Amino acid sequence: CEIWHGEKYLLEKIDQLFGYITWRDTKTSIFIFNKEKDTNFTTVLGKIDDIMKKHNNFKSIYSFNNYKLKSEESIFGYIFIHPEDSERNIFLTVMSFNIPESE
């Protein structure tokens, strides 16, 4: 689980996550929470997608077979090259939530 802090932070967290996985791990996820009340959540969602595609191990986007997930605007699926084996893929699901702090 990560609190939204921008591009550099998210890229570091992806690297941190990939440091924990083993060769057998092929599926993982990141939960991102936007707590900034002055930040447009739609803008954050667009940034998340752009940032994921900038990662050195990014390979492609994957789509969900489940219709409910396909229509969900805050869940993304990505395929990354496994850091331990370039012949293996990691399926990374990103789920995003907007929970701005109250005043």
N, CA, C and O atoms as a DFTB+ gen file, in Angstrom:
412 C
 N C O
     1  1       0.847      -1.183       0.000
     2  2       0.000       0.000       0.000
     3  2       0.888       1.241       0.000
     4  3       1.867       1.329       0.741
     5  1       0.529       2.169      -0.829
     6  2       1.330       3.382      -0.964
     7  2       0.427       4.613      -0.957
     8  3      -0.676       4.586      -1.503
     9  1       0.896       5.671      -0.346
    10  2       0.229       6.968      -0.420
    11  2       0.802       7.686      -1.630
    12  3       2.015       7.673      -1.844
    13  1      -0.048       8.306      -2.415
    14  2       0.384       8.997      -3.626
    15  2       1.319      10.156      -3.290
    16  3       0.951      11.076      -2.559
    17  1       2.544      10.096      -3.839
    18  2       3.521      11.169      -3.665
    19  2       4.209      11.523      -4.974
    20  3       5.241      12.194      -4.960
    21  1       3.667      11.090      -6.097
    22  2       4.233      11.478      -7.379
    23  2       5.097      10.420      -8.050
    24  3       5.252       9.298      -7.567
    25  1       5.654      10.834      -9.190
    26  2       6.360       9.920     -10.089
    27  2       7.575       9.243      -9.463
    28  3       7.663       8.015      -9.445
    29  1       8.498      10.026      -8.957
    30  2       9.742       9.461      -8.419
    31  2       9.441       8.446      -7.322
    32  3      10.039       7.370      -7.281
    33  1       8.530       8.786      -6.451
    34  2       8.164       7.915      -5.335
    35  2       7.563       6.601      -5.835
    36  3       7.918       5.532      -5.338
    37  1       6.655       6.670      -6.813
    38  2       6.013       5.462      -7.330
    39  2       7.032       4.559      -8.022
    40  3       7.003       3.343      -7.833
    41  1       7.927       5.133      -8.817
    42  2       8.961       4.324      -9.475
    43  2       9.856       3.634      -8.442
    44  3      10.238       2.478      -8.622
    45  1      10.185       4.339      -7.369
    46  2      10.982       3.732      -6.295
    47  2      10.225       2.589      -5.625
    48  3      10.823       1.575      -5.265
    49  1       8.922       2.747      -5.457
    50  2       8.116       1.713      -4.814
    51  2       7.987       0.479      -5.704
    52  3       7.945      -0.643      -5.200
    53  1       7.925       0.672      -7.009
    54  2       7.909      -0.477      -7.924
    55  2       9.222      -1.242      -7.788
    56  3       9.222      -2.469      -7.688
    57  1      10.339      -0.518      -7.785
    58  2      11.644      -1.163      -7.612
    59  2      11.717      -1.899      -6.274
    60  3      12.244      -3.009      -6.197
    61  1      11.189      -1.282      -5.230
    62  2      11.179      -1.914      -3.914
    63  2      10.371      -3.215      -3.957
    64  3      10.814      -4.238      -3.436
    65  1       9.196      -3.175      -4.571
    66  2       8.350      -4.362      -4.703
    67  2       9.081      -5.460      -5.473
    68  3       9.062      -6.623      -5.069
    69  1       9.722      -5.091      -6.577
    70  2      10.441      -6.076      -7.381
    71  2      11.640      -6.649      -6.631
    72  3      12.102      -7.745      -6.949
    73  1      12.143      -5.925      -5.647
    74  2      13.225      -6.444      -4.819
    75  2      12.763      -7.534      -3.861
    76  3      13.576      -8.325      -3.383
    77  1      11.466      -7.583      -3.578
    78  2      10.915      -8.577      -2.662
    79  2      10.497      -9.867      -3.357
    80  3      10.469     -10.924      -2.726
    81  1      10.178      -9.799      -4.631
    82  2       9.637     -10.976      -5.305
    83  2      10.739     -11.975      -5.630
    84  3      11.909     -11.621      -5.770
    85  1      10.330     -13.223      -5.746
    86  2      11.260     -14.288      -6.109
    87  2      10.979     -14.729      -7.539
    88  3      10.043     -14.249      -8.177
    89  1      11.789     -15.632      -8.023
    90  2      11.625     -16.127      -9.390
    91  2      10.242     -16.740      -9.585
    92  3       9.670     -16.641     -10.670
    93  1       9.705     -17.367      -8.553
    94  2       8.395     -18.025      -8.658
    95  2       7.226     -17.042      -8.694
    96  3       6.141     -17.383      -9.164
    97  1       7.442     -15.842      -8.207
    98  2       6.364     -14.847      -8.160
    99  2       6.110     -14.269      -9.544
   100  3       7.022     -13.760     -10.196
   101  1       4.864     -14.354      -9.981
   102  2       4.505     -13.781     -11.285
   103  2       3.319     -12.831     -11.190
   104  3       2.968     -12.176     -12.172
   105  1       2.701     -12.752     -10.020
   106  2       1.552     -11.862      -9.840
   107  2       1.754     -11.049      -8.567
   108  3       2.122     -11.586      -7.522
   109  1       1.509      -9.754      -8.672
   110  2       1.639      -8.884      -7.507
   111  2       0.738      -7.668      -7.694
   112  3       0.143      -7.492      -8.757
   113  1       0.637      -6.844      -6.681
   114  2      -0.228      -5.666      -6.791
   115  2       0.305      -4.519      -5.942
   116  3       1.087      -4.705      -5.009
   117  1      -0.150      -3.341      -6.302
   118  2       0.131      -2.127      -5.540
   119  2      -1.202      -1.424      -5.314
   120  3      -1.990      -1.259      -6.245
   121  1      -1.448      -1.017      -4.086
   122  2      -2.611      -0.205      -3.752
   123  2      -2.109       1.218      -3.534
   124  3      -1.203       1.451      -2.734
   125  1      -2.702       2.158      -4.249
   126  2      -2.293       3.559      -4.139
   127  2      -3.460       4.364      -3.581
   128  3      -4.586       4.272      -4.069
   129  1      -3.172       5.152      -2.556
   130  2      -4.187       5.996      -1.935
   131  2      -3.823       7.458      -2.147
   132  3      -2.728       7.894      -1.793
   133  1      -4.754       8.210      -2.728
   134  2      -4.565       9.649      -2.893
   135  2      -5.244      10.347      -1.721
   136  3      -6.466      10.302      -1.585
   137  1      -4.441      10.995      -0.877
   138  2      -4.978      11.689       0.292
   139  2      -4.944      13.209       0.129
   140  3      -5.317      13.946       1.041
   141  1      -4.494      13.669      -1.033
   142  2      -4.361      15.108      -1.252
   143  2      -5.704      15.694      -1.681
   144  3      -6.202      15.397      -2.767
   145  1      -6.278      16.521      -0.828
   146  2      -7.601      17.071      -1.117
   147  2      -7.589      18.072      -2.264
   148  3      -8.622      18.305      -2.892
   149  1      -6.430      18.666      -2.545
   150  2      -6.346      19.660      -3.616
   151  2      -5.937      19.054      -4.956
   152  3      -5.757      19.781      -5.933
   153  1      -5.790      17.736      -5.013
   154  2      -5.360      17.073      -6.236
   155  2      -6.540      16.368      -6.885
   156  3      -7.246      15.596      -6.235
   157  1      -6.750      16.636      -8.167
   158  2      -7.812      16.006      -8.937
   159  2      -7.473      14.527      -9.110
   160  3      -6.421      14.201      -9.660
   161  1      -8.340      13.633      -8.653
   162  2      -8.064      12.197      -8.704
   163  2      -7.936      11.698     -10.141
   164  3      -7.133      10.804     -10.407
   165  1      -8.697      12.250     -11.057
   166  2      -8.583      11.856     -12.465
   167  2      -7.186      12.152     -12.992
   168  3      -6.636      11.370     -13.767
   169  1      -6.618      13.260     -12.583
   170  2      -5.247      13.605     -12.978
   171  2      -4.261      12.596     -12.404
   172  3      -3.336      12.168     -13.095
   173  1      -4.453      12.217     -11.151
   174  2      -3.584      11.221     -10.517
   175  2      -3.653       9.903     -11.283
   176  3      -2.620       9.280     -11.530
   177  1      -4.853       9.471     -11.662
   178  2      -5.005       8.216     -12.401
   179  2      -4.244       8.258     -13.722
   180  3      -3.596       7.281     -14.099
   181  1      -4.319       9.376     -14.419
   182  2      -3.578       9.526     -15.668
   183  2      -2.079       9.471     -15.445
   184  3      -1.344       8.899     -16.250
   185  1      -1.630      10.066     -14.356
   186  2      -0.197      10.050     -14.039
   187  2       0.276       8.640     -13.695
   188  3       1.366       8.230     -14.096
   189  1      -0.537       7.908     -12.960
   190  2      -0.159       6.539     -12.597
   191  2       0.101       5.723     -13.856
   192  3       1.117       5.034     -13.957
   193  1      -0.809       5.800     -14.806
   194  2      -0.653       5.034     -16.045
   195  2       0.616       5.447     -16.788
   196  3       1.362       4.588     -17.259
   197  1       0.863       6.732     -16.895
   198  2       2.078       7.218     -17.574
   199  2       3.345       6.758     -16.855
   200  3       4.314       6.355     -17.498
   201  1       3.339       6.817     -15.537
   202  2       4.515       6.441     -14.744
   203  2       4.818       4.957     -14.896
   204  3       5.975       4.578     -15.071
   205  1       3.802       4.124     -14.831
   206  2       4.024       2.679     -14.956
   207  2       4.708       2.353     -16.282
   208  3       5.572       1.478     -16.343
   209  1       4.322       3.050     -17.324
   210  2       4.893       2.799     -18.656
   211  2       6.337       3.288     -18.770
   212  3       7.047       2.887     -19.692
   213  1       6.780       4.141     -17.857
   214  2       8.157       4.650     -17.877
   215  2       9.148       3.705     -17.198
   216  3      10.357       3.828     -17.397
   217  1       8.652       2.780     -16.410
   218  2       9.552       1.890     -15.671
   219  2      10.365       1.044     -16.649
   220  3       9.852       0.608     -17.679
   221  1      11.630       0.819     -16.321
   222  2      12.538       0.081     -17.205
   223  2      12.068      -1.333     -17.524
   224  3      12.381      -1.854     -18.595
   225  1      11.327      -1.960     -16.624
   226  2      10.875      -3.334     -16.844
   227  2       9.482      -3.416     -17.465
   228  3       8.969      -4.515     -17.674
   229  1       8.865      -2.276     -17.761
   230  2       7.520      -2.288     -18.350
   231  2       7.548      -3.011     -19.686
   232  3       8.435      -2.787     -20.509
   233  1       6.567      -3.879     -19.891
   234  2       6.463      -4.621     -21.153
   235  2       5.190      -4.253     -21.903
   236  3       5.249      -3.889     -23.078
   237  1       4.034      -4.344     -21.236
   238  2       2.772      -4.033     -21.905
   239  2       1.659      -3.888     -20.868
   240  3       1.863      -4.063     -19.667
   241  1       0.490      -3.564     -21.380
   242  2      -0.716      -3.465     -20.558
   243  2      -1.483      -4.767     -20.719
   244  3      -1.498      -5.340     -21.808
   245  1      -2.113      -5.240     -19.668
   246  2      -3.020      -6.377     -19.842
   247  2      -4.418      -5.947     -19.435
   248  3      -4.600      -5.109     -18.552
   249  1      -5.396      -6.538     -20.098
   250  2      -6.784      -6.206     -19.786
   251  2      -7.399      -7.358     -18.999
   252  3      -6.974      -8.508     -19.108
   253  1      -8.381      -7.028     -18.228
   254  2      -9.057      -8.006     -17.391
   255  2     -10.168      -8.682     -18.182
   256  3     -10.805      -8.048     -19.023
   257  1     -10.404      -9.959     -17.920
   258  2     -11.488     -10.685     -18.576
   259  2     -12.830     -10.382     -17.932
   260  3     -13.872     -10.516     -18.573
   261  1     -12.814      -9.982     -16.690
   262  2     -14.029      -9.703     -15.955
   263  2     -14.586      -8.340     -16.375
   264  3     -13.882      -7.334     -16.285
   265  1     -15.834      -8.298     -16.830
   266  2     -16.430      -7.050     -17.319
   267  2     -16.413      -5.960     -16.254
   268  3     -16.130      -4.802     -16.560
   269  1     -16.713      -6.315     -15.014
   270  2     -16.749      -5.308     -13.955
   271  2     -15.384      -4.660     -13.767
   272  3     -15.296      -3.454     -13.532
   273  1     -14.322      -5.447     -13.868
   274  2     -12.984      -4.875     -13.738
   275  2     -12.604      -4.077     -14.976
   276  3     -11.915      -3.063     -14.869
   277  1     -13.047      -4.525     -16.155
   278  2     -12.740      -3.789     -17.385
   279  2     -13.298      -2.374     -17.326
   280  3     -12.680      -1.435     -17.828
   281  1     -14.451      -2.225     -16.718
   282  2     -15.096      -0.916     -16.693
   283  2     -14.640      -0.057     -15.510
   284  3     -15.054       1.095     -15.385
   285  1     -13.805      -0.603     -14.659
   286  2     -13.324       0.134     -13.490
   287  2     -12.224       1.101     -13.909
   288  3     -11.233       0.694     -14.515
   289  1     -12.393       2.358     -13.593
   290  2     -11.455       3.389     -14.031
   291  2     -10.219       3.501     -13.151
   292  3      -9.253       4.160     -13.537
   293  1     -10.224       2.887     -12.000
   294  2      -9.105       3.070     -11.076
   295  2      -8.312       1.786     -10.828
   296  3      -7.533       1.709      -9.878
   297  1      -8.510       0.783     -11.682
   298  2      -7.748      -0.460     -11.607
   299  2      -7.027      -0.645     -12.933
   300  3      -7.635      -0.583     -14.002
   301  1      -5.718      -0.872     -12.846
   302  2      -4.896      -1.008     -14.049
   303  2      -4.137      -2.324     -14.003
   304  3      -3.768      -2.799     -12.929
   305  1      -3.905      -2.907     -15.163
   306  2      -3.118      -4.132     -15.252
   307  2      -1.917      -3.937     -16.161
   308  3      -2.040      -3.400     -17.262
   309  1      -0.753      -4.376     -15.692
   310  2       0.486      -4.213     -16.457
   311  2       1.280      -5.509     -16.454
   312  3       1.193      -6.310     -15.524
   313  1       2.045      -5.694     -17.502
   314  2       2.987      -6.801     -17.569
   315  2       4.385      -6.201     -17.548
   316  3       4.708      -5.311     -18.334
   317  1       5.204      -6.705     -16.636
   318  2       6.591      -6.269     -16.512
   319  2       7.509      -7.463     -16.747
   320  3       7.121      -8.611     -16.533
   321  1       8.711      -7.181     -17.181
   322  2       9.731      -8.216     -17.311
   323  2      10.245      -8.517     -15.907
   324  3      10.579      -7.603     -15.152
   325  1      10.306      -9.781     -15.566
   326  2      10.765     -10.188     -14.234
   327  2      12.219      -9.751     -14.047
   328  3      13.049     -10.023     -14.914
   329  1      12.548      -9.080     -12.938
   330  2      13.919      -8.586     -12.750
   331  2      14.969      -9.691     -12.623
   332  3      16.154      -9.440     -12.843
   333  1      14.551     -10.903     -12.274
   334  2      15.498     -12.008     -12.132
   335  2      15.612     -12.864     -13.384
   336  3      16.554     -13.646     -13.515
   337  1      14.657     -12.723     -14.314
   338  2      14.644     -13.597     -15.491
   339  2      13.874     -12.909     -16.613
   340  3      12.654     -12.767     -16.536
   341  1      14.571     -12.490     -17.637
   342  2      13.934     -11.741     -18.729
   343  2      12.961     -12.589     -19.544
   344  3      12.225     -12.056     -20.373
   345  1      12.950     -13.896     -19.319
   346  2      12.011     -14.779     -20.015
   347  2      10.688     -14.921     -19.257
   348  3       9.744     -15.531     -19.759
   349  1      10.624     -14.360     -18.054
   350  2       9.405     -14.455     -17.247
   351  2       8.748     -13.085     -17.128
   352  3       9.408     -12.049     -17.205
   353  1       7.440     -13.107     -16.941
   354  2       6.668     -11.875     -16.781
   355  2       6.125     -11.763     -15.365
   356  3       5.917     -12.757     -14.670
   357  1       5.905     -10.521     -14.967
   358  2       5.201     -10.219     -13.724
   359  2       3.921      -9.492     -14.105
   360  3       3.957      -8.500     -14.834
   361  1       2.803      -9.981     -13.618
   362  2       1.524      -9.313     -13.824
   363  2       1.271      -8.445     -12.599
   364  3       1.064      -8.946     -11.494
   365  1       1.293      -7.141     -12.816
   366  2       1.154      -6.179     -11.725
   367  2      -0.183      -5.457     -11.853
   368  3      -0.443      -4.788     -12.854
   369  1      -1.019      -5.594     -10.844
   370  2      -2.299      -4.898     -10.808
   371  2      -2.166      -3.706      -9.871
   372  3      -1.680      -3.835      -8.748
   373  1      -2.603      -2.547     -10.345
   374  2      -2.583      -1.330      -9.542
   375  2      -4.028      -0.940      -9.255
   376  3      -4.823      -0.738     -10.174
   377  1      -4.355      -0.838      -7.979
   378  2      -5.685      -0.395      -7.569
   379  2      -5.522       0.950      -6.870
   380  3      -4.695       1.095      -5.970
   381  1      -6.317       1.929      -7.290
   382  2      -6.171       3.305      -6.795
   383  2      -7.445       3.752      -6.094
   384  3      -8.556       3.447      -6.526
   385  1      -7.253       4.481      -5.005
   386  2      -8.380       4.940      -4.204
   387  2      -8.185       6.402      -3.831
   388  3      -7.081       6.821      -3.481
   389  1      -9.250       7.166      -3.906
   390  2      -9.217       8.572      -3.526
   391  2      -9.818       8.705      -2.129
   392  3     -11.011       8.467      -1.935
   393  1      -8.996       9.082      -1.165
   394  2      -9.467       9.253       0.215
   395  2      -8.903      10.562       0.770
   396  3      -8.059      10.545       1.666
   397  1      -9.365      11.685       0.244
   398  2      -8.826      12.966       0.708
   399  2      -9.104      13.169       2.193
   400  3     -10.155      12.798       2.714
   401  1      -8.125      13.768       2.844
   402  2      -8.279      14.056       4.267
   403  2      -9.283      15.184       4.449
   404  3      -9.314      16.132       3.664
   405  1     -10.092      15.077       5.475
   406  2     -11.066      16.132       5.745
   407  2     -10.370      17.315       6.397
   408  3      -9.293      17.188       6.980
   409  1     -11.002      18.443       6.285
   410  2     -10.410      19.676       6.833
   411  2     -10.565      19.759       8.322
   412  3     -10.123      20.731       8.935
